[in-house]
Amino acid sequence: MQLVQPGSNVFDLEAIRGQLDDDWPAVNREILRQLKSDVALVNSVAHYIIGGGGKRLRPLLVLLSARACGYTGDQHVTAAAIVEFIHTATLLHDDVVDNSDLRRGQDTANSVFGNEASVLVGDFLYSRSFQMMVEIGQMRVMDVLADATNTIAEGEVLQLMNCNEPDTTEAQYLEVIYRKTAKLFEAAVLIGAILADQSRAVEDAFITYGRELGIAFQLVDDALDYDATREQLGKNIGDDLAEGKPTLPLIHALRRGTPQEQLLIRRAIENGERENAEPVLAAVTSTGALAYTLKLAEESSAKAIDALHRVPDSTFKTALIELARFAVERRY
């Protein structure tokens, strides 16, 4: 089963970045500037993962929301770099927790430098991001980012609790993906509105947009773990299954599968095994689990787009709409 029709690719993202003039290069310069440390290993690990590619949607969202709100200052550049540092820190920690060895098509930092270095450099990125928040000097920005960081940590703990638990419900799963993924999307676009001193109504619109975009993004990510190639996804296919993560495709297949399929999936989740990946994939496909997951993603994408009706029309608003569509049309 194909989740999307061909046609979406990284060129679309590059076109959106191109609309930001010097903002995007400025964020990259700020990231490199703030990565500097007197400790050589910090430099090595941080540059390794930051330079490892990725879509960098979260900093892009900060820039687009700020410009869509008419912001003319430059603090959105620092804010965008902060959001990327927070996200990168979570990746460093996640890969250690999950014992991952491939991300974005290259060896993970923990497989190259070791778990200890990855965890500690993740801590460095968190602490550096808070130093940068102080530079911005707006208490509301600090409040939003501090809350987001705490919520993400809670989401990671909830996901850990759900691992190897086949009785995880759809509601529990959705709570995890809101906390671990959507919350930072939400914070990214809200910061842009705060910097531009927008009304509460506009802030609420961006909160809804960010939340629904993040949910759609993670739903598609979890579906792609069963419907993409290693080259497309940039990581090992079946990682979620091997880690015993009960993501929505598995939860839905457990609801709809035959008794034999249910037993197979339950055992795979409990044991965290990749050996039975093919029959599990067959069960996920036969029960319509991928189609169901994509349906929810499309619904969230539509909600995100609808939330922007309070935001004035502009090329930046159009780009935000295109990103919501990209979230469900992508193959990586």
C-alpha positions as CSV (number, residue, x, y, z in Angstrom):
1,M,0.0,0.0,0.0
2,Q,1.3,3.5,-0.9
3,L,0.6,6.2,1.6
4,V,0.9,9.0,-0.9
5,Q,1.0,9.7,-4.5
6,P,4.4,10.5,-6.0
7,G,5.3,14.1,-6.4
8,S,6.2,15.5,-3.0
9,N,9.9,16.0,-2.4
10,V,12.5,18.1,-0.7
11,F,12.4,20.7,-3.5
12,D,9.0,21.9,-2.1
13,L,10.7,22.6,1.3
14,E,13.6,24.4,-0.4
15,A,11.1,26.6,-2.3
16,I,9.4,27.5,1.0
17,R,12.8,28.3,2.6
18,G,13.6,30.5,-0.3
19,Q,10.7,32.8,0.5
20,L,12.4,33.8,3.7
21,D,15.2,35.7,2.1
22,D,18.1,36.0,4.6
23,D,16.1,34.5,7.5
24,W,17.0,30.9,6.8
25,P,20.8,31.5,6.2
26,A,20.7,33.6,9.4
27,V,19.3,30.7,11.4
28,N,22.0,28.4,10.1
29,R,24.7,31.0,11.0
30,E,23.2,31.4,14.5
31,I,23.2,27.6,15.0
32,L,26.9,27.3,14.1
33,R,27.7,30.3,16.3
34,Q,25.9,29.0,19.3
35,L,27.4,25.5,18.9
36,K,30.9,26.7,19.8
37,S,32.3,25.3,23.0
38,D,35.7,25.1,24.6
39,V,35.3,21.4,25.0
40,A,36.4,19.6,21.8
41,L,34.0,16.6,22.2
42,V,31.0,18.9,22.6
43,N,31.9,20.5,19.3
44,S,32.4,17.2,17.6
45,V,29.1,15.6,18.7
46,A,27.0,18.7,18.3
47,H,28.3,19.5,14.8
48,Y,27.9,15.8,13.8
49,I,24.2,15.6,14.6
50,I,23.3,19.2,13.6
51,G,25.2,18.7,10.3
52,G,23.4,15.4,9.7
53,G,20.6,16.8,7.6
54,G,17.0,16.7,8.5
55,K,14.0,18.8,7.4
56,R,14.4,21.4,10.2
57,L,10.6,22.0,10.1
58,R,10.5,23.4,13.6
59,P,12.8,26.4,13.1
60,L,11.1,26.9,9.8
61,L,7.8,27.2,11.6
62,V,9.2,29.9,13.9
63,L,10.3,32.0,11.0
64,L,7.1,31.5,8.9
65,S,4.7,32.3,11.8
66,A,6.6,35.4,12.8
67,R,6.7,36.7,9.2
68,A,3.0,35.7,8.7
69,C,2.2,38.0,11.7
70,G,4.2,40.9,10.3
71,Y,7.2,40.7,12.6
72,T,10.1,42.8,11.4
73,G,12.7,42.2,14.1
74,D,15.4,39.6,14.3
75,Q,14.7,37.7,17.5
76,H,12.8,35.1,15.6
77,V,16.2,33.9,14.2
78,T,17.5,33.2,17.7
79,A,14.1,31.6,18.6
80,A,14.3,29.3,15.6
81,A,17.8,28.2,16.6
82,I,16.6,27.5,20.1
83,V,13.8,25.3,18.9
84,E,16.3,23.4,16.7
85,F,18.6,22.9,19.7
86,I,15.8,21.6,21.9
87,H,14.7,19.2,19.1
88,T,18.3,18.0,18.5
89,A,18.8,17.4,22.2
90,T,15.7,15.1,22.3
91,L,17.1,13.2,19.3
92,L,20.4,12.6,21.0
93,H,18.6,11.3,24.1
94,D,16.0,9.3,22.2
95,D,18.7,7.4,20.2
96,V,20.4,6.4,23.4
97,V,17.1,5.3,25.0
98,D,16.0,3.4,21.9
99,N,19.5,2.0,21.2
100,S,19.2,3.3,17.6
101,D,22.1,3.1,15.2
102,L,20.8,5.0,12.2
103,R,19.1,8.4,11.8
104,R,18.8,10.6,8.7
105,G,20.7,8.0,6.7
106,Q,23.8,8.1,8.8
107,D,25.1,6.4,12.0
108,T,23.6,7.9,15.1
109,A,25.8,10.0,17.4
110,N,25.6,7.4,20.2
111,S,26.9,4.7,17.8
112,V,29.8,6.9,16.8
113,F,30.7,8.7,20.1
114,G,29.1,6.5,22.7
115,N,26.0,6.8,24.9
116,E,27.7,8.9,27.5
117,A,28.8,11.6,25.1
118,S,25.5,11.7,23.4
119,V,23.5,12.2,26.6
120,L,25.9,14.9,27.9
121,V,26.0,16.8,24.6
122,G,22.2,16.7,24.6
123,D,22.3,18.3,28.0
124,F,24.7,20.9,26.6
125,L,22.2,21.8,23.9
126,Y,19.4,22.0,26.4
127,S,21.4,24.4,28.6
128,R,22.6,26.4,25.7
129,S,19.0,26.8,24.5
130,F,18.1,28.3,27.9
131,Q,21.0,30.7,27.7
132,M,19.7,31.9,24.3
133,M,16.2,32.3,25.8
134,V,17.7,34.8,28.3
135,E,19.2,36.7,25.3
136,I,15.7,37.1,23.8
137,G,14.6,38.6,27.1
138,Q,10.9,37.9,26.9
139,M,9.3,36.0,29.8
140,R,6.5,34.6,27.7
141,V,8.9,33.1,25.2
142,M,10.8,31.5,28.1
143,D,7.5,30.3,29.6
144,V,6.4,28.7,26.3
145,L,9.7,27.0,25.7
146,A,10.2,25.8,29.3
147,D,6.8,24.3,29.3
148,A,7.4,22.6,25.9
149,T,10.7,21.1,27.1
150,N,9.1,19.7,30.3
151,T,6.1,18.3,28.3
152,I,8.4,16.6,25.8
153,A,10.3,15.0,28.7
154,E,7.0,13.7,30.1
155,G,6.0,12.4,26.7
156,E,9.2,10.4,26.4
157,V,8.6,8.9,29.8
158,L,5.0,8.0,28.9
159,Q,6.3,6.4,25.7
160,L,8.8,4.4,27.7
161,M,6.0,3.2,30.0
162,N,4.0,2.1,26.9
163,C,6.9,0.1,25.4
164,N,6.2,-3.6,25.3
165,E,2.6,-3.0,26.4
166,P,0.2,-4.4,23.8
167,D,-2.8,-3.0,25.7
168,T,-1.9,0.6,25.0
169,T,-5.0,2.4,23.9
170,E,-5.3,4.8,21.0
171,A,-6.0,7.6,23.5
172,Q,-2.7,6.8,25.3
173,Y,-0.8,6.8,22.0
174,L,-2.3,10.2,21.0
175,E,-1.3,11.7,24.3
176,V,2.3,10.5,23.8
177,I,2.6,11.9,20.3
178,Y,1.1,15.2,21.4
179,R,3.6,15.6,24.2
180,K,6.8,14.2,22.5
181,T,6.2,15.7,19.0
182,A,3.3,18.1,18.6
183,K,4.1,20.3,21.6
184,L,7.3,21.6,20.1
185,F,5.5,22.3,16.8
186,E,2.9,24.2,18.8
187,A,5.6,26.2,20.7
188,A,7.4,27.0,17.5
189,V,4.5,28.8,15.8
190,L,3.3,30.3,19.0
191,I,6.6,32.0,19.6
192,G,6.3,33.8,16.2
193,A,2.9,35.2,17.2
194,I,4.3,36.3,20.6
195,L,7.2,38.1,19.1
196,A,4.9,39.9,16.8
197,D,2.6,40.9,19.7
198,Q,-0.5,39.3,18.3
199,S,-3.9,39.0,19.9
200,R,-4.9,36.0,22.0
201,A,-7.2,34.9,19.1
202,V,-4.3,34.7,16.7
203,E,-2.1,33.0,19.3
204,D,-4.9,30.4,19.8
205,A,-5.0,29.9,16.0
206,F,-1.3,29.1,15.9
207,I,-1.5,26.8,18.9
208,T,-4.2,24.8,17.1
209,Y,-2.2,24.8,13.9
210,G,1.0,23.7,15.5
211,R,-0.7,21.0,17.6
212,E,-2.6,19.5,14.6
213,L,0.5,19.8,12.3
214,G,2.6,18.0,14.8
215,I,0.1,15.2,15.3
216,A,-0.3,14.7,11.5
217,F,3.5,14.6,11.2
218,Q,4.0,12.0,13.8
219,L,1.1,9.8,12.6
220,V,2.7,9.7,9.1
221,D,6.1,9.0,10.7
222,D,4.7,6.0,12.5
223,A,2.9,4.8,9.4
224,L,6.1,5.1,7.3
225,D,7.8,2.7,9.7
226,Y,5.7,0.1,8.0
227,D,5.4,1.6,4.5
228,A,8.7,3.0,3.3
229,T,12.2,1.9,2.4
230,R,15.3,2.4,4.5
231,E,16.6,4.9,2.0
232,Q,13.5,6.9,2.0
233,L,13.1,7.0,5.8
234,G,16.8,7.5,6.7
235,K,16.5,4.9,9.4
236,N,16.0,1.2,9.8
237,I,12.5,0.1,8.8
238,G,10.7,-1.7,11.6
239,D,12.5,0.2,14.4
240,D,9.3,0.9,16.2
241,L,8.4,-2.8,16.2
242,A,11.9,-3.8,17.2
243,E,11.7,-1.4,20.2
244,G,8.3,-2.7,21.2
245,K,6.5,0.6,20.6
246,P,2.7,0.2,20.2
247,T,2.2,2.9,17.6
248,L,-1.2,3.5,15.9
249,P,-0.8,1.0,13.0
250,L,-0.2,-1.8,15.5
251,I,-3.0,-0.6,17.9
252,H,-5.5,-0.6,15.0
253,A,-4.3,-3.9,13.7
254,L,-4.8,-5.4,17.2
255,R,-8.4,-4.1,17.2
256,R,-9.3,-5.4,13.7
257,G,-7.0,-8.5,13.2
258,T,-7.9,-12.1,13.4
259,P,-7.1,-14.0,16.7
260,Q,-4.0,-15.3,15.1
261,E,-2.9,-11.9,13.9
262,Q,-3.7,-10.4,17.3
263,L,-1.5,-13.0,19.0
264,L,1.3,-12.4,16.6
265,I,1.2,-8.6,17.1
266,R,0.9,-8.9,20.9
267,R,4.0,-11.1,21.0
268,A,5.9,-8.8,18.7
269,I,5.2,-5.8,21.0
270,E,5.9,-7.6,24.2
271,N,9.2,-9.0,22.9
272,G,10.3,-6.1,20.8
273,E,11.3,-8.3,17.9
274,R,12.0,-7.6,14.2
275,E,12.1,-11.3,13.3
276,N,8.3,-11.5,12.6
277,A,8.2,-8.2,10.8
278,E,6.8,-9.6,7.5
279,P,3.7,-11.3,9.0
280,V,3.2,-8.3,11.3
281,L,3.4,-6.0,8.2
282,A,0.9,-8.3,6.4
283,A,-1.5,-8.0,9.4
284,V,-1.1,-4.2,9.5
285,T,-1.9,-4.0,5.8
286,S,-4.8,-6.5,5.8
287,T,-6.6,-4.7,8.7
288,G,-6.4,-1.3,7.0
289,A,-4.2,0.1,9.7
290,L,-2.1,2.3,7.4
291,A,-5.2,3.7,5.8
292,Y,-6.7,4.4,9.2
293,T,-3.5,6.1,10.4
294,L,-3.3,8.2,7.3
295,K,-7.0,9.2,7.6
296,L,-6.3,10.6,11.1
297,A,-3.3,12.4,9.8
298,E,-5.3,14.0,7.0
299,E,-7.9,15.1,9.4
300,S,-5.3,16.8,11.6
301,S,-3.7,18.4,8.6
302,A,-7.1,19.8,7.6
303,K,-7.7,21.2,11.1
304,A,-4.3,22.8,11.0
305,I,-5.1,24.6,7.8
306,D,-8.5,25.6,9.0
307,A,-7.0,27.2,12.1
308,L,-5.2,29.7,9.9
309,H,-8.3,31.5,8.8
310,R,-7.7,34.1,11.5
311,V,-4.2,34.8,10.0
312,P,-4.0,37.5,7.2
313,D,-3.3,36.2,3.8
314,S,0.4,36.3,2.8
315,T,3.0,34.2,1.1
316,F,4.1,33.0,4.6
317,K,0.6,31.9,5.4
318,T,0.5,30.0,2.1
319,A,3.8,28.3,3.0
320,L,2.3,27.2,6.4
321,I,-0.6,25.7,4.5
322,E,1.7,23.9,2.2
323,L,3.7,22.5,5.1
324,A,0.5,21.1,6.5
325,R,-0.1,19.3,3.2
326,F,3.5,18.2,3.0
327,A,3.2,16.6,6.4
328,V,0.8,14.0,5.1
329,E,2.1,13.7,1.5
330,R,5.8,13.0,2.3
331,R,7.7,9.8,2.0
332,Y,10.5,10.6,4.4
